[in-house]
Amino acid sequence: MNERVLPIQPHAATKSYVCPGCTSQIAPGTYHLVVIPELDPDLRRHWHRGCWFRDQRRQHGKSVDVGNPPNLNRSL
């Protein structure tokens, strides 16, 4: 499944979310990622950055370059 991964800067993070990777709270003002499935954008989820990359490594069985991650739209 293809998804779009967008960074959420601390100044733009105004709500609290629960990270599906660790089930901990992402507090307002915390840098995190929002992952939006291409085929069903209503299923978007907010992740801690570390949790997202850990999940990607687990799913794909390979190392993900955290410094320059795939699918991360840095143009925003």
C-alpha positions as CSV (number, residue, x, y, z in Angstrom):
1,M,0.0,0.0,0.0
2,N,1.3,3.4,-0.9
3,E,1.1,6.2,1.5
4,R,2.2,9.8,1.8
5,V,4.3,10.7,4.8
6,L,4.3,14.3,5.9
7,P,6.3,15.9,8.7
8,I,4.4,18.0,11.3
9,Q,6.5,20.7,12.8
10,P,6.0,21.5,16.5
11,H,4.4,24.9,15.8
12,A,1.8,23.2,13.6
13,A,1.1,20.3,16.1
14,T,-1.9,21.8,18.0
15,K,-3.7,18.6,19.0
16,S,-3.0,15.5,20.9
17,Y,-2.8,12.1,19.1
18,V,-2.1,8.5,20.0
19,C,0.8,6.9,18.1
20,P,-0.2,3.5,16.7
21,G,3.4,2.4,17.0
22,C,3.7,2.7,20.7
23,T,0.2,3.7,21.9
24,S,1.7,6.6,23.7
25,Q,0.4,10.2,23.4
26,I,1.9,12.6,20.9
27,A,1.4,15.9,22.8
28,P,0.7,19.2,21.2
29,G,3.9,20.9,20.1
30,T,5.7,17.6,19.3
31,Y,7.3,17.0,16.0
32,H,5.8,13.9,14.4
33,L,4.7,12.4,11.1
34,V,1.3,12.0,9.6
35,V,0.9,9.0,7.3
36,I,-1.9,9.2,4.7
37,P,-2.8,6.1,2.7
38,E,-3.3,7.0,-0.9
39,L,-6.5,4.9,-1.4
40,D,-8.1,5.9,1.9
41,P,-7.0,9.3,3.3
42,D,-9.5,9.1,6.1
43,L,-7.3,6.4,7.6
44,R,-4.5,8.8,8.2
45,R,-2.5,8.3,11.4
46,H,-0.1,10.4,13.4
47,W,3.2,8.7,14.4
48,H,6.3,9.5,16.4
49,R,9.1,9.7,13.9
50,G,11.1,6.9,15.6
51,C,8.0,4.6,15.8
52,W,7.3,5.0,12.1
53,F,10.8,4.1,11.0
54,R,11.0,1.2,13.5
55,D,7.7,-0.1,12.0
56,Q,9.0,0.3,8.5
57,R,12.2,-1.6,9.3
58,R,10.1,-4.4,10.9
59,Q,7.7,-4.6,7.9
60,H,10.3,-4.5,5.2
61,G,13.1,-6.4,6.9
62,K,15.7,-3.9,6.0
63,S,17.4,-0.8,7.2
64,V,15.6,2.5,6.5
65,D,17.8,5.6,6.1
66,V,16.4,7.7,8.9
67,G,18.5,10.7,7.8
68,N,16.8,10.7,4.3
69,P,13.7,8.5,4.6
70,P,11.7,7.3,1.7
71,N,8.2,8.7,1.1
72,L,8.9,11.8,3.3
73,N,7.7,14.9,1.5
74,R,10.1,17.5,2.7
75,S,8.7,20.3,0.5
76,L,6.1,21.4,3.1
